[in-house]
């Protein structure tokens, strides 16, 4: 817990001091990367040269995985934010097989590109409370069993249409009820309450409270809370970061403080995943470069809570998931940098 709080507090200091950065001597960002995240001098030099550097972080317990990354971006921050609103840098990483952005309001047509794995279709038909290869609530299992009857040749298109409708309904419910509307997964021996798991991630991200308390409240209390300057988007992906392709749904909030543009955060909440993940929270801060220098730093802190693998291959599977989380941070920073620096 001490490391997590020092990481949050250190990032808060780096961000709060961004407007006062000076070229002479170590900058607050460099001090933060060295003293809090334990980047070596060579790592800091690589970040300053525009290369992405990442590392995995200690976690509070076995279900939590955390990774951090940073990179220097040679672009105007305001122009970059305009490009980030397109959400493409989050949807088009090399590990993403399929993706799409939800409209307002969301419709099944927003998921037209989504396909299902044969194994997932078969697993969905076999799901029972406490024994399911997919992360589903009991009500979803009942619905799938009721609607996916018939010959195997007819099941997959019916399953695809049903999953699209269910994901739209899920996003709609979340937009109305926020964290409290997240599912209680019943695929394991004990039900897993996604709202409680997500709040654990918020508690593990004290930087939100220390540096941007109003943004922390907005993230936790959406949609009841209001925050000037906040913009919300929803998107979905099917990725191959884990052992199985995973369908995920995200709520993205982009915020620049109208009273202090130096405080700029992009927050992505994983509000559903078909495998592995109970919840996820990604915080990307845009920190101004030293005064007189072009560009800004991107610092990305990514935390997830997972179902810890069990059995003989648990160590191998956990390693692949941990590596996938760090890879996701790398891909996200590279894609964001490329998008920001492109004409």
C-alpha positions in Angstrom: 0.0 0.0 0.0 2.9 2.4 0.8 4.3 2.0 -2.8 0.8 2.6 -4.3 0.3 5.7 -2.3 3.7 7.0 -3.1 3.1 6.4 -6.8 -0.1 8.3 -6.6 1.3 11.1 -4.6 4.5 11.3 -6.8 2.4 11.5 -9.9 0.3 14.2 -8.2 3.4 16.2 -7.5 4.6 15.8 -11.1 1.3 17.0 -12.5 0.8 19.8 -10.0 4.3 21.2 -10.8 3.9 20.8 -14.6 3.2 24.5 -15.1 6.4 25.4 -13.3 8.8 23.0 -15.1 12.2 24.4 -16.0 14.8 23.0 -18.4 17.7 23.4 -16.0 18.3 20.5 -13.6 16.0 17.5 -13.1 12.4 18.2 -13.8 9.6 17.0 -11.5 8.7 14.4 -14.1 12.3 13.0 -14.1 12.4 13.1 -10.3 9.1 11.2 -10.2 10.2 8.6 -12.7 13.5 8.0 -10.8 12.4 8.1 -7.2 8.8 6.7 -7.3 8.6 4.4 -10.3 12.3 3.4 -10.0 13.2 4.1 -13.6 16.9 4.0 -14.2 18.7 7.0 -15.7 18.8 5.1 -19.1 15.0 4.6 -18.9 14.4 8.3 -18.2 16.7 9.2 -21.1 14.7 6.9 -23.4 11.4 8.4 -22.3 12.8 11.9 -22.9 13.9 10.8 -26.4 10.4 9.7 -27.3 10.7 5.9 -26.6 8.0 4.1 -24.5 9.3 2.6 -21.3 7.1 0.4 -19.1 7.3 -1.7 -16.0 5.1 -3.9 -13.9 4.3 -2.6 -10.4 3.8 -4.3 -7.0 0.1 -5.0 -6.2 -1.9 -5.2 -3.0 -3.1 -8.8 -3.5 -3.0 -11.7 -6.1 -6.1 -10.5 -8.1 -4.6 -7.1 -8.8 -2.1 -6.5 -11.6 -0.6 -3.1 -12.3 1.7 -1.6 -14.9 3.1 1.9 -15.6 4.5 3.5 -18.7 5.7 6.8 -19.9 6.8 8.5 -23.1 7.6 12.1 -24.4 5.4 13.4 -27.1 6.5 16.1 -29.6 3.2 17.6 -30.3 0.8 20.3 -29.1 -1.2 19.0 -26.2 -4.5 20.8 -27.2 -4.2 19.3 -30.7 -3.5 15.9 -29.2 -6.6 16.0 -27.1 -8.7 16.8 -30.1 -7.3 13.6 -31.7 -7.7 11.5 -28.6 -11.5 12.3 -28.7 -11.6 9.9 -31.7 -10.7 7.0 -29.4 -8.9 5.3 -32.2 -5.6 5.0 -30.3 -7.4 2.8 -27.8 -9.2 0.7 -30.4 -6.5 0.0 -33.0 -3.6 -1.5 -31.1 -1.9 -4.5 -32.6 -3.5 -6.8 -30.0 -7.0 -5.7 -30.9 -8.7 -8.1 -33.3 -12.0 -6.2 -33.6 -13.4 -2.9 -32.2 -16.0 -0.3 -32.4 -17.4 2.8 -30.8 -20.8 3.1 -29.3 -23.1 5.8 -30.5 -25.4 8.0 -28.4 -27.6 6.1 -27.7 -25.8 2.8 -28.3 -27.4 0.4 -30.8 -26.6 -3.2 -31.9 -25.3 -1.7 -35.2 -22.4 -0.3 -33.2 -21.2 -4.0 -32.7 -21.6 -5.0 -36.4 -17.9 -5.9 -36.6 -18.1 -8.2 -33.5 -17.7 -11.9 -34.1 -17.8 -14.7 -31.5 -15.3 -17.5 -31.0 -16.8 -21.0 -31.6 -15.5 -22.0 -28.1 -17.4 -19.1 -26.5 -20.6 -20.0 -28.2 -20.4 -23.5 -27.0 -19.4 -22.4 -23.5 -22.3 -20.0 -23.3 -24.8 -22.8 -24.0 -23.2 -24.9 -21.2 -23.1 -22.1 -18.6 -24.6 -22.7 -15.2 -24.3 -20.6 -12.0 -20.9 -21.3 -10.4 -19.6 -23.2 -13.5 -19.2 -21.1 -16.6 -16.2 -20.4 -18.9 -17.5 -16.9 -19.6 -18.0 -14.0 -17.1 -21.7 -13.8 -17.0 -24.4 -13.0 -14.4 -27.0 -15.7 -13.6 -29.7 -13.7 -15.5 -27.6 -13.7 -18.6 -27.0 -17.4 -18.4 -30.7 -18.0 -18.1 -31.4 -15.8 -21.1 -28.7 -17.5 -23.2 -30.1 -21.0 -22.5 -33.6 -19.8 -23.4 -32.7 -18.1 -26.6 -30.0 -20.3 -28.0 -32.0 -23.5 -28.6 -32.0 -25.2 -32.0 -29.5 -26.9 -34.4 -25.8 -26.0 -34.0 -25.8 -24.4 -37.5 -28.3 -21.8 -36.3 -26.8 -21.2 -32.9 -23.8 -19.0 -33.8 -25.7 -16.2 -35.7 -28.4 -16.2 -33.0 -25.7 -16.0 -30.3 -23.9 -13.2 -32.1 -27.1 -11.2 -32.4 -28.0 -11.9 -28.8 -24.5 -10.8 -27.5 -24.8 -7.6 -29.4 -28.2 -6.8 -27.9 -27.0 -7.7 -24.4 -23.9 -5.5 -24.6 -26.0 -2.6 -25.8 -28.4 -3.2 -22.9 -25.4 -3.4 -20.5 -24.0 -0.1 -21.7 -27.4 1.5 -21.5 -27.9 0.3 -17.9 -24.5 1.6 -16.9 -25.1 5.0 -18.5 -28.2 5.2 -16.3 -26.9 3.7 -13.1 -23.1 3.9 -13.2 -20.9 1.6 -11.1 -23.9 0.2 -9.3 -25.3 -1.2 -12.5 -22.3 -3.3 -13.2 -22.8 -7.1 -13.2 -22.4 -9.6 -10.4 -20.6 -12.4 -12.2 -21.6 -15.9 -11.2 -19.2 -18.0 -13.2 -17.1 -19.1 -10.2 -17.9 -20.8 -6.9 -18.5 -17.4 -5.3 -20.3 -14.6 -7.0 -18.1 -11.6 -7.9 -19.6 -8.2 -7.6 -18.0 -6.0 -10.2 -19.0 -2.7 -8.4 -17.1 -3.8 -5.3 -14.1 -4.8 -7.4 -14.1 -1.5 -9.3 -14.1 0.5 -6.1 -11.1 -1.5 -4.9 -9.3 -0.2 -8.0 -10.3 3.4 -7.2 -9.0 3.0 -3.7 -5.7 1.8 -5.1 -5.5 5.0 -7.2 -5.0 7.7 -4.6 -3.5 10.0 -7.2 -7.1 10.7 -8.2 -8.0 11.8 -4.7 -4.7 13.7 -4.1 -4.4 15.5 -7.4 -7.9 15.7 -9.0 -10.5 15.0 -6.2 -13.3 16.4 -8.3 -12.4 14.0 -11.2 -12.2 11.1 -8.7 -15.8 11.9 -7.6 -16.9 12.1 -11.2 -15.4 8.7 -12.1 -16.9 7.1 -9.0 -20.3 8.8 -9.1 -21.0 8.9 -12.8 -23.7 9.6 -14.1 -25.0 11.4 -11.1 -22.0 13.7 -10.8 -21.3 16.7 -13.1 -17.9 18.0 -14.0 -17.2 20.9 -16.3 -14.8 19.9 -19.1 -15.5 16.2 -18.9 -16.4 14.3 -22.0 -17.6 10.6 -22.0 -17.3 8.0 -24.8 -18.0 4.3 -24.9 -16.2 1.7 -27.0 -15.6 -2.1 -27.2 -12.8 -4.3 -28.3 -12.0 -8.0 -28.9 -8.3 -8.5 -28.1 -5.8 -11.3 -27.8 -3.8 -10.0 -24.8 -4.7 -13.1 -22.7 -4.7 -16.8 -23.5 -8.3 -16.4 -25.0 -9.7 -13.6 -27.1 -11.6 -11.4 -24.8 -14.5 -9.1 -25.5 -14.4 -5.9 -23.4 -16.5 -2.8 -23.0 -15.0 0.5 -21.8 -16.1 3.9 -20.5 -13.6 6.6 -21.5 -13.6 10.0 -19.8 -11.4 12.8 -21.2 -11.0 15.8 -18.8 -9.1 19.0 -19.0 -9.7 21.4 -16.1 -11.2 24.5 -17.6 -9.6 26.6 -14.8 -6.2 24.9 -15.0 -5.4 23.3 -18.4 -2.3 21.8 -16.9 -4.5 19.2 -15.2 -5.4 16.8 -18.0 -6.5 13.2 -17.5 -7.8 10.4 -19.8 -9.5 7.7 -17.8 -10.7 4.4 -19.3 -12.8 2.1 -17.1 -13.2 -1.5 -18.2 -16.9 -2.1 -17.3 -17.2 -5.6 -18.8 -14.9 -8.4 -20.0 -15.9 -11.9 -21.2 -12.8 -13.5 -19.7 -10.3 -13.0 -16.9 -11.0 -9.4 -15.7 -13.3 -8.5 -12.9 -12.7 -4.7 -13.4 -10.1 -2.4 -14.9 -9.0 1.2 -14.6 -6.5 3.0 -16.8 -5.3 6.6 -15.9 -3.3 8.5 -18.5 -2.0 11.9 -17.5 -0.8 14.5 -20.0 2.0 16.5 -18.3 3.4 19.6 -19.8 7.1 19.5 -20.9 9.5 22.0 -19.3 8.9 25.6 -20.0 10.1 26.6 -23.4 10.2 23.1 -24.8 7.7 21.6 -27.2 5.5 18.7 -26.3 4.3 16.9 -23.2 4.7 13.6 -21.3 2.2 10.8 -21.4 2.2 8.8 -18.1 -0.1 5.7 -18.0 -1.0 3.8 -14.8 -3.1 0.7 -15.6 -4.7 -1.5 -12.9 -6.9 -4.5 -13.3 -8.4 -7.1 -11.0 -8.5 -10.6 -12.4 -9.6 -14.1 -11.6 -6.3 -15.6 -10.4 -5.6 -18.8 -12.5 -5.6 -22.1 -10.7 -4.2 -25.5 -11.5 -0.8 -26.8 -12.8 -0.5 -24.1 -15.4 -1.6 -21.2 -13.2 1.9 -19.6 -13.1 2.1 -19.7 -16.9 -1.3 -18.3 -17.4 -0.8 -15.5 -14.8 2.5 -14.6 -16.5 0.7 -14.3 -19.8 -2.0 -12.1 -18.3 0.6 -9.9 -16.5 2.6 -9.6 -19.7 -0.6 -8.7 -21.6 -1.3 -5.9 -19.2 2.2 -4.4 -19.7 1.9 -4.9 -23.5 -1.4 -3.0 -23.4 0.2 -0.1 -21.7 3.0 -0.1 -24.3 0.6 -0.3 -27.2 -1.6 2.4 -25.8 1.3 4.8 -25.4 2.8 4.1 -28.8 -0.6 4.6 -30.5 -1.3 7.8 -28.6 2.1 9.2 -29.4 1.7 8.3 -33.1 -1.8 9.8 -33.3 -0.7 13.0 -31.5 2.4 13.5 -33.7 0.7 12.7 -37.0 -0.4 15.6 -39.2 
